Amino acid sequence: MSIVLMPEKVDFRISTTDLHATYTESGGVTLRVDVQTREDMPLDQYREAEFTFSTAAELRCVTLNFFELYAGQVEGIPHTEDVLHFWESNGYHPDPGFYQVVDSPILDEKKTLFDPRNRLDLKHYLVAGYDSYVEVIASSYLIEVKNKGEC
């Protein structure tokens, strides 16, 4: 069984060994990770990005490398020899570490529980760090990439 990931079209790549996740019933899910923008890569600098999933049905945190755990089962991520050229041409990183899981069995199984009337348009998102990953079932998200030096 293969897992099909569709990279989200974000202008950064997740480059972190730490994922900070917060879930509240009223506030949804907030994730904080380190990212590199196109500007940061040549300088080997990082900045923080905060993901907010306001309508979140489920949060799963796993302390394993996703791509090692599912080696040989992941499809959908474009492979390119010149990542920077792809990034500059398309405005997003081809393998950003943030994906939507296509035809998610987890979402199919739980959709009737979380959204029986299909009003929320739930999606299955994956945020992959180095040694851990987070899965969120949510309607949508907002991302704020902090400026360098900003707290």
C-alpha positions in Angstrom: 0.0 0.0 0.0 1.4 3.3 -1.0 1.0 6.7 0.7 0.5 9.6 -1.7 1.7 12.9 -0.4 1.0 16.2 -2.2 3.4 18.9 -1.2 1.8 22.1 0.0 2.9 25.0 -2.1 4.8 26.9 0.6 7.9 29.1 0.1 10.0 27.4 2.7 11.2 23.9 3.7 10.9 22.5 7.2 14.4 22.0 8.6 14.0 21.0 12.2 14.7 18.4 14.8 12.0 19.9 17.1 8.3 20.2 16.5 6.3 22.0 19.1 2.6 21.1 19.1 -0.2 22.6 21.1 -3.8 21.5 21.0 -6.7 23.2 22.7 -10.4 22.4 22.3 -11.3 26.0 21.5 -8.1 27.1 19.7 -7.3 24.1 17.5 -3.8 23.0 16.8 -0.7 25.2 16.7 2.6 23.9 15.4 6.0 25.6 15.6 8.9 24.4 13.5 12.2 25.8 12.1 12.1 26.5 8.4 14.5 27.8 5.7 13.3 30.2 3.1 15.0 30.6 -0.2 16.8 33.6 1.3 17.9 31.5 4.3 19.3 28.5 2.5 22.6 30.0 1.1 23.2 31.6 4.5 22.5 28.4 6.4 20.0 30.4 8.6 16.7 29.3 10.0 13.5 31.0 11.3 10.4 29.9 13.1 7.1 29.2 11.4 3.9 28.8 13.2 1.1 26.7 11.7 -2.4 27.3 13.0 -5.1 24.7 12.2 -8.2 26.4 13.6 -10.8 23.7 12.9 -8.8 20.6 13.9 -10.5 17.2 14.4 -7.4 15.2 15.3 -3.7 15.6 16.1 -1.2 12.7 16.1 2.4 13.2 17.1 4.9 10.4 16.3 8.5 10.3 17.4 9.9 8.5 14.3 11.2 9.6 11.0 8.2 9.4 8.7 10.2 8.6 5.5 12.3 5.9 7.3 9.1 4.4 8.8 7.4 4.2 5.4 10.5 3.7 3.2 9.5 2.6 -0.3 5.8 3.4 0.3 5.7 7.1 -0.3 4.7 8.6 -3.7 3.8 12.0 -5.0 6.8 14.1 -4.1 8.5 15.5 -7.2 12.1 14.5 -7.5 14.3 17.1 -9.1 18.1 17.4 -9.5 18.1 21.2 -9.2 15.9 21.9 -6.1 16.8 25.6 -6.1 15.9 26.1 -9.8 12.5 24.3 -9.2 11.9 26.5 -6.1 12.7 29.7 -7.9 10.7 28.8 -11.0 7.6 27.6 -9.1 7.6 29.7 -5.9 7.5 26.6 -3.6 9.9 23.9 -2.5 9.3 20.6 -4.2 9.7 18.7 -0.9 8.8 21.2 1.8 8.2 18.8 4.7 4.5 19.8 4.7 2.1 17.7 2.7 -1.6 16.8 2.2 -2.2 13.0 2.3 -4.1 12.1 -0.8 -6.9 9.5 -0.4 -6.1 9.2 3.2 -7.4 5.9 4.8 -7.3 7.6 8.2 -9.5 10.5 6.9 -11.8 8.1 5.1 -12.3 6.1 8.3 -12.8 9.0 10.6 -14.7 11.5 8.4 -18.1 10.1 9.4 -17.1 10.5 13.1 -15.7 14.0 12.8 -17.8 15.5 10.0 -20.9 13.3 9.3 -22.6 16.0 7.2 -19.3 16.9 5.3 -19.5 20.6 6.2 -15.9 21.0 7.3 -14.1 19.8 4.2 -11.5 18.1 6.4 -8.1 17.3 5.0 -5.2 15.1 6.3 -2.0 17.1 6.7 1.5 15.8 7.5 4.3 17.9 8.9 7.6 16.0 8.8 10.5 16.9 11.0 13.8 15.1 11.2 13.0 12.5 13.9 9.3 13.1 14.3 6.2 14.0 12.4 2.8 15.4 13.1 -0.5 14.5 11.4 -3.4 16.9 11.6 -7.0 16.3 10.4 -8.3 19.8 9.8 -10.3 22.1 7.5 -7.6 24.6 6.7 -4.5 26.3 8.1 -2.7 29.6 8.3 1.1 29.9 8.4 3.1 32.8 9.8 6.9 32.7 9.0 8.7 34.9 11.5 11.4 37.4 10.5 14.9 36.5 11.5 15.4 37.6 15.1 11.7 37.9 15.8 10.3 36.1 18.9 
